[in-house]
């Protein structure tokens, strides 16, 4: 998909176009996190990954560091994509979900999860 280069606009366009998982590369440490679709953040270098470990999902800098091949890193990313489920949420998504809901009648993180995954909200006032 052809989208603008600005991170939030590009990922939003991809999700609007039907993407249900975003693998997002960053070399400078973008703090972007996508709520409608999980985003897996791929750090392109180890120093940045270490500085932002709480917000990054995969350190791809291991390729430049000579610790693994492109194929090995690609396999790690692929396996993470396959096992993406609530028990292994990306870090950016966990930070977003920790924030209180801005929806009227909703107050729990559980409600945010329900809205994100398009399940009925259990805490919404009738």
PyMOL CGO cylinders between C-alpha atoms (Angstrom):
from pymol import cmd
from pymol.cgo import CYLINDER

trace = [
    CYLINDER, 0.00, 0.00, 0.00, 1.28, 3.47, -0.85, 0.3, 1, 1, 1, 1, 1, 1,
    CYLINDER, 1.28, 3.47, -0.85, 1.00, 5.75, 2.20, 0.3, 1, 1, 1, 1, 1, 1,
    CYLINDER, 1.00, 5.75, 2.20, 2.75, 8.94, 3.33, 0.3, 1, 1, 1, 1, 1, 1,
    CYLINDER, 2.75, 8.94, 3.33, 6.09, 8.67, 5.13, 0.3, 1, 1, 1, 1, 1, 1,
    CYLINDER, 6.09, 8.67, 5.13, 4.94, 10.20, 8.43, 0.3, 1, 1, 1, 1, 1, 1,
    CYLINDER, 4.94, 10.20, 8.43, 4.59, 7.26, 10.85, 0.3, 1, 1, 1, 1, 1, 1,
    CYLINDER, 4.59, 7.26, 10.85, 1.13, 7.81, 12.38, 0.3, 1, 1, 1, 1, 1, 1,
    CYLINDER, 1.13, 7.81, 12.38, -0.44, 8.79, 9.05, 0.3, 1, 1, 1, 1, 1, 1,
    CYLINDER, -0.44, 8.79, 9.05, 1.15, 5.87, 7.19, 0.3, 1, 1, 1, 1, 1, 1,
    CYLINDER, 1.15, 5.87, 7.19, 0.08, 3.22, 9.71, 0.3, 1, 1, 1, 1, 1, 1,
    CYLINDER, 0.08, 3.22, 9.71, -3.41, 4.72, 10.01, 0.3, 1, 1, 1, 1, 1, 1,
    CYLINDER, -3.41, 4.72, 10.01, -3.76, 4.54, 6.24, 0.3, 1, 1, 1, 1, 1, 1,
    CYLINDER, -3.76, 4.54, 6.24, -2.65, 0.92, 6.21, 0.3, 1, 1, 1, 1, 1, 1,
    CYLINDER, -2.65, 0.92, 6.21, -5.15, -0.01, 8.94, 0.3, 1, 1, 1, 1, 1, 1,
    CYLINDER, -5.15, -0.01, 8.94, -7.90, 1.90, 7.12, 0.3, 1, 1, 1, 1, 1, 1,
    CYLINDER, -7.90, 1.90, 7.12, -6.98, -0.12, 4.03, 0.3, 1, 1, 1, 1, 1, 1,
    CYLINDER, -6.98, -0.12, 4.03, -7.54, -3.39, 5.91, 0.3, 1, 1, 1, 1, 1, 1,
    CYLINDER, -7.54, -3.39, 5.91, -4.27, -4.23, 7.68, 0.3, 1, 1, 1, 1, 1, 1,
    CYLINDER, -4.27, -4.23, 7.68, -4.99, -6.14, 10.88, 0.3, 1, 1, 1, 1, 1, 1,
    CYLINDER, -4.99, -6.14, 10.88, -1.36, -6.24, 12.08, 0.3, 1, 1, 1, 1, 1, 1,
    CYLINDER, -1.36, -6.24, 12.08, 1.31, -3.59, 11.57, 0.3, 1, 1, 1, 1, 1, 1,
    CYLINDER, 1.31, -3.59, 11.57, 5.02, -4.42, 11.66, 0.3, 1, 1, 1, 1, 1, 1,
    CYLINDER, 5.02, -4.42, 11.66, 6.56, -1.02, 12.21, 0.3, 1, 1, 1, 1, 1, 1,
    CYLINDER, 6.56, -1.02, 12.21, 10.28, -0.34, 11.79, 0.3, 1, 1, 1, 1, 1, 1,
    CYLINDER, 10.28, -0.34, 11.79, 11.94, 2.54, 13.60, 0.3, 1, 1, 1, 1, 1, 1,
    CYLINDER, 11.94, 2.54, 13.60, 15.53, 3.69, 13.75, 0.3, 1, 1, 1, 1, 1, 1,
    CYLINDER, 15.53, 3.69, 13.75, 15.05, 6.81, 15.84, 0.3, 1, 1, 1, 1, 1, 1,
    CYLINDER, 15.05, 6.81, 15.84, 12.60, 5.44, 18.38, 0.3, 1, 1, 1, 1, 1, 1,
    CYLINDER, 12.60, 5.44, 18.38, 9.15, 6.50, 17.24, 0.3, 1, 1, 1, 1, 1, 1,
    CYLINDER, 9.15, 6.50, 17.24, 6.70, 6.04, 20.10, 0.3, 1, 1, 1, 1, 1, 1,
    CYLINDER, 6.70, 6.04, 20.10, 3.83, 5.23, 17.75, 0.3, 1, 1, 1, 1, 1, 1,
    CYLINDER, 3.83, 5.23, 17.75, 1.37, 2.59, 18.94, 0.3, 1, 1, 1, 1, 1, 1,
    CYLINDER, 1.37, 2.59, 18.94, -1.67, 1.57, 16.92, 0.3, 1, 1, 1, 1, 1, 1,
    CYLINDER, -1.67, 1.57, 16.92, -4.92, 0.90, 18.74, 0.3, 1, 1, 1, 1, 1, 1,
    CYLINDER, -4.92, 0.90, 18.74, -7.23, -0.47, 16.00, 0.3, 1, 1, 1, 1, 1, 1,
    CYLINDER, -7.23, -0.47, 16.00, -4.65, -3.09, 14.97, 0.3, 1, 1, 1, 1, 1, 1,
    CYLINDER, -4.65, -3.09, 14.97, -1.71, -4.44, 16.99, 0.3, 1, 1, 1, 1, 1, 1,
    CYLINDER, -1.71, -4.44, 16.99, 1.64, -2.99, 15.97, 0.3, 1, 1, 1, 1, 1, 1,
    CYLINDER, 1.64, -2.99, 15.97, 4.90, -4.87, 16.37, 0.3, 1, 1, 1, 1, 1, 1,
    CYLINDER, 4.90, -4.87, 16.37, 7.71, -2.35, 16.70, 0.3, 1, 1, 1, 1, 1, 1,
    CYLINDER, 7.71, -2.35, 16.70, 10.98, -3.39, 15.13, 0.3, 1, 1, 1, 1, 1, 1,
    CYLINDER, 10.98, -3.39, 15.13, 14.05, -1.50, 16.40, 0.3, 1, 1, 1, 1, 1, 1,
    CYLINDER, 14.05, -1.50, 16.40, 16.66, -1.24, 13.66, 0.3, 1, 1, 1, 1, 1, 1,
    CYLINDER, 16.66, -1.24, 13.66, 19.63, -0.76, 15.98, 0.3, 1, 1, 1, 1, 1, 1,
    CYLINDER, 19.63, -0.76, 15.98, 20.64, -2.12, 19.38, 0.3, 1, 1, 1, 1, 1, 1,
    CYLINDER, 20.64, -2.12, 19.38, 21.52, 1.17, 21.14, 0.3, 1, 1, 1, 1, 1, 1,
    CYLINDER, 21.52, 1.17, 21.14, 18.04, 2.57, 20.47, 0.3, 1, 1, 1, 1, 1, 1,
    CYLINDER, 18.04, 2.57, 20.47, 16.42, -0.75, 21.43, 0.3, 1, 1, 1, 1, 1, 1,
    CYLINDER, 16.42, -0.75, 21.43, 18.24, -0.70, 24.78, 0.3, 1, 1, 1, 1, 1, 1,
    CYLINDER, 18.24, -0.70, 24.78, 17.18, 2.91, 25.44, 0.3, 1, 1, 1, 1, 1, 1,
    CYLINDER, 17.18, 2.91, 25.44, 13.53, 2.17, 24.62, 0.3, 1, 1, 1, 1, 1, 1,
    CYLINDER, 13.53, 2.17, 24.62, 13.20, -1.48, 25.57, 0.3, 1, 1, 1, 1, 1, 1,
    CYLINDER, 13.20, -1.48, 25.57, 9.83, -0.84, 27.26, 0.3, 1, 1, 1, 1, 1, 1,
    CYLINDER, 9.83, -0.84, 27.26, 8.32, 0.34, 23.97, 0.3, 1, 1, 1, 1, 1, 1,
    CYLINDER, 8.32, 0.34, 23.97, 10.06, -1.91, 21.40, 0.3, 1, 1, 1, 1, 1, 1,
    CYLINDER, 10.06, -1.91, 21.40, 9.10, -5.50, 20.57, 0.3, 1, 1, 1, 1, 1, 1,
    CYLINDER, 9.10, -5.50, 20.57, 12.01, -6.80, 18.47, 0.3, 1, 1, 1, 1, 1, 1,
    CYLINDER, 12.01, -6.80, 18.47, 15.69, -5.80, 18.34, 0.3, 1, 1, 1, 1, 1, 1,
    CYLINDER, 15.69, -5.80, 18.34, 16.70, -6.13, 14.68, 0.3, 1, 1, 1, 1, 1, 1,
    CYLINDER, 16.70, -6.13, 14.68, 20.04, -4.50, 15.50, 0.3, 1, 1, 1, 1, 1, 1,
    CYLINDER, 20.04, -4.50, 15.50, 21.29, -8.00, 16.22, 0.3, 1, 1, 1, 1, 1, 1,
    CYLINDER, 21.29, -8.00, 16.22, 21.85, -8.33, 12.45, 0.3, 1, 1, 1, 1, 1, 1,
    CYLINDER, 21.85, -8.33, 12.45, 24.27, -5.37, 12.39, 0.3, 1, 1, 1, 1, 1, 1,
    CYLINDER, 24.27, -5.37, 12.39, 25.86, -6.60, 15.60, 0.3, 1, 1, 1, 1, 1, 1,
    CYLINDER, 25.86, -6.60, 15.60, 26.63, -9.92, 13.89, 0.3, 1, 1, 1, 1, 1, 1,
    CYLINDER, 26.63, -9.92, 13.89, 24.61, -11.93, 16.41, 0.3, 1, 1, 1, 1, 1, 1,
    CYLINDER, 24.61, -11.93, 16.41, 22.17, -13.37, 13.88, 0.3, 1, 1, 1, 1, 1, 1,
    CYLINDER, 22.17, -13.37, 13.88, 21.42, -13.45, 10.16, 0.3, 1, 1, 1, 1, 1, 1,
    CYLINDER, 21.42, -13.45, 10.16, 18.62, -11.62, 8.36, 0.3, 1, 1, 1, 1, 1, 1,
    CYLINDER, 18.62, -11.62, 8.36, 16.85, -14.97, 8.02, 0.3, 1, 1, 1, 1, 1, 1,
    CYLINDER, 16.85, -14.97, 8.02, 17.08, -15.70, 11.76, 0.3, 1, 1, 1, 1, 1, 1,
    CYLINDER, 17.08, -15.70, 11.76, 15.76, -12.26, 12.70, 0.3, 1, 1, 1, 1, 1, 1,
    CYLINDER, 15.76, -12.26, 12.70, 13.02, -12.60, 10.09, 0.3, 1, 1, 1, 1, 1, 1,
    CYLINDER, 13.02, -12.60, 10.09, 12.03, -15.93, 11.61, 0.3, 1, 1, 1, 1, 1, 1,
    CYLINDER, 12.03, -15.93, 11.61, 11.77, -14.32, 15.08, 0.3, 1, 1, 1, 1, 1, 1,
    CYLINDER, 11.77, -14.32, 15.08, 9.52, -11.59, 13.66, 0.3, 1, 1, 1, 1, 1, 1,
    CYLINDER, 9.52, -11.59, 13.66, 7.39, -14.14, 11.80, 0.3, 1, 1, 1, 1, 1, 1,
    CYLINDER, 7.39, -14.14, 11.80, 6.94, -16.26, 14.93, 0.3, 1, 1, 1, 1, 1, 1,
    CYLINDER, 6.94, -16.26, 14.93, 5.93, -13.18, 16.92, 0.3, 1, 1, 1, 1, 1, 1,
    CYLINDER, 5.93, -13.18, 16.92, 3.37, -12.31, 14.26, 0.3, 1, 1, 1, 1, 1, 1,
    CYLINDER, 3.37, -12.31, 14.26, 1.88, -15.80, 14.46, 0.3, 1, 1, 1, 1, 1, 1,
    CYLINDER, 1.88, -15.80, 14.46, 1.56, -15.84, 18.23, 0.3, 1, 1, 1, 1, 1, 1,
    CYLINDER, 1.56, -15.84, 18.23, 0.13, -12.33, 18.58, 0.3, 1, 1, 1, 1, 1, 1,
    CYLINDER, 0.13, -12.33, 18.58, -2.70, -12.64, 21.12, 0.3, 1, 1, 1, 1, 1, 1,
    CYLINDER, -2.70, -12.64, 21.12, -3.80, -10.78, 24.27, 0.3, 1, 1, 1, 1, 1, 1,
    CYLINDER, -3.80, -10.78, 24.27, -1.33, -12.71, 26.44, 0.3, 1, 1, 1, 1, 1, 1,
    CYLINDER, -1.33, -12.71, 26.44, 1.57, -11.44, 24.32, 0.3, 1, 1, 1, 1, 1, 1,
    CYLINDER, 1.57, -11.44, 24.32, 0.48, -7.92, 23.42, 0.3, 1, 1, 1, 1, 1, 1,
    CYLINDER, 0.48, -7.92, 23.42, 3.05, -5.56, 21.93, 0.3, 1, 1, 1, 1, 1, 1,
    CYLINDER, 3.05, -5.56, 21.93, 4.54, -3.15, 24.46, 0.3, 1, 1, 1, 1, 1, 1,
    CYLINDER, 4.54, -3.15, 24.46, 3.11, 0.00, 22.87, 0.3, 1, 1, 1, 1, 1, 1,
    CYLINDER, 3.11, 0.00, 22.87, -0.37, -1.51, 23.04, 0.3, 1, 1, 1, 1, 1, 1,
    CYLINDER, -0.37, -1.51, 23.04, 0.07, -2.37, 26.71, 0.3, 1, 1, 1, 1, 1, 1,
    CYLINDER, 0.07, -2.37, 26.71, 0.99, 1.25, 27.42, 0.3, 1, 1, 1, 1, 1, 1,
    CYLINDER, 0.99, 1.25, 27.42, -2.08, 2.50, 25.53, 0.3, 1, 1, 1, 1, 1, 1,
    CYLINDER, -2.08, 2.50, 25.53, -4.37, 0.03, 27.29, 0.3, 1, 1, 1, 1, 1, 1,
    CYLINDER, -4.37, 0.03, 27.29, -3.13, 1.18, 30.69, 0.3, 1, 1, 1, 1, 1, 1,
    CYLINDER, -3.13, 1.18, 30.69, -4.66, 4.61, 30.10, 0.3, 1, 1, 1, 1, 1, 1,
    CYLINDER, -4.66, 4.61, 30.10, -8.21, 5.22, 31.34, 0.3, 1, 1, 1, 1, 1, 1,
    CYLINDER, -8.21, 5.22, 31.34, -10.96, 5.03, 28.74, 0.3, 1, 1, 1, 1, 1, 1,
    CYLINDER, -10.96, 5.03, 28.74, -12.24, 8.20, 27.11, 0.3, 1, 1, 1, 1, 1, 1,
    CYLINDER, -12.24, 8.20, 27.11, -15.52, 6.56, 26.07, 0.3, 1, 1, 1, 1, 1, 1,
    CYLINDER, -15.52, 6.56, 26.07, -18.67, 7.73, 27.90, 0.3, 1, 1, 1, 1, 1, 1,
    CYLINDER, -18.67, 7.73, 27.90, -19.78, 5.17, 30.44, 0.3, 1, 1, 1, 1, 1, 1,
    CYLINDER, -19.78, 5.17, 30.44, -16.55, 3.17, 30.28, 0.3, 1, 1, 1, 1, 1, 1,
    CYLINDER, -16.55, 3.17, 30.28, -13.86, 3.20, 32.90, 0.3, 1, 1, 1, 1, 1, 1,
    CYLINDER, -13.86, 3.20, 32.90, -11.99, -0.09, 32.87, 0.3, 1, 1, 1, 1, 1, 1,
    CYLINDER, -11.99, -0.09, 32.87, -9.01, -1.27, 30.87, 0.3, 1, 1, 1, 1, 1, 1,
    CYLINDER, -9.01, -1.27, 30.87, -11.12, -4.35, 30.13, 0.3, 1, 1, 1, 1, 1, 1,
    CYLINDER, -11.12, -4.35, 30.13, -13.56, -2.10, 28.33, 0.3, 1, 1, 1, 1, 1, 1,
    CYLINDER, -13.56, -2.10, 28.33, -10.76, -0.66, 26.18, 0.3, 1, 1, 1, 1, 1, 1,
    CYLINDER, -10.76, -0.66, 26.18, -9.79, -4.21, 25.22, 0.3, 1, 1, 1, 1, 1, 1,
    CYLINDER, -9.79, -4.21, 25.22, -13.38, -5.00, 24.30, 0.3, 1, 1, 1, 1, 1, 1,
    CYLINDER, -13.38, -5.00, 24.30, -13.64, -1.95, 22.05, 0.3, 1, 1, 1, 1, 1, 1,
    CYLINDER, -13.64, -1.95, 22.05, -10.25, -2.59, 20.47, 0.3, 1, 1, 1, 1, 1, 1,
    CYLINDER, -10.25, -2.59, 20.47, -11.10, -6.15, 19.53, 0.3, 1, 1, 1, 1, 1, 1,
    CYLINDER, -11.10, -6.15, 19.53, -14.69, -5.24, 18.58, 0.3, 1, 1, 1, 1, 1, 1,
    CYLINDER, -14.69, -5.24, 18.58, -16.26, -7.32, 21.33, 0.3, 1, 1, 1, 1, 1, 1,
    CYLINDER, -16.26, -7.32, 21.33, -19.30, -6.13, 23.27, 0.3, 1, 1, 1, 1, 1, 1,
    CYLINDER, -19.30, -6.13, 23.27, -18.41, -3.84, 26.13, 0.3, 1, 1, 1, 1, 1, 1,
    CYLINDER, -18.41, -3.84, 26.13, -19.30, -5.37, 29.49, 0.3, 1, 1, 1, 1, 1, 1,
    CYLINDER, -19.30, -5.37, 29.49, -18.85, -2.22, 31.54, 0.3, 1, 1, 1, 1, 1, 1,
    CYLINDER, -18.85, -2.22, 31.54, -20.87, 0.20, 29.42, 0.3, 1, 1, 1, 1, 1, 1,
    CYLINDER, -20.87, 0.20, 29.42, -23.90, 1.71, 31.15, 0.3, 1, 1, 1, 1, 1, 1,
    CYLINDER, -23.90, 1.71, 31.15, -27.21, 0.83, 29.45, 0.3, 1, 1, 1, 1, 1, 1,
]
cmd.load_cgo(trace, "trace")
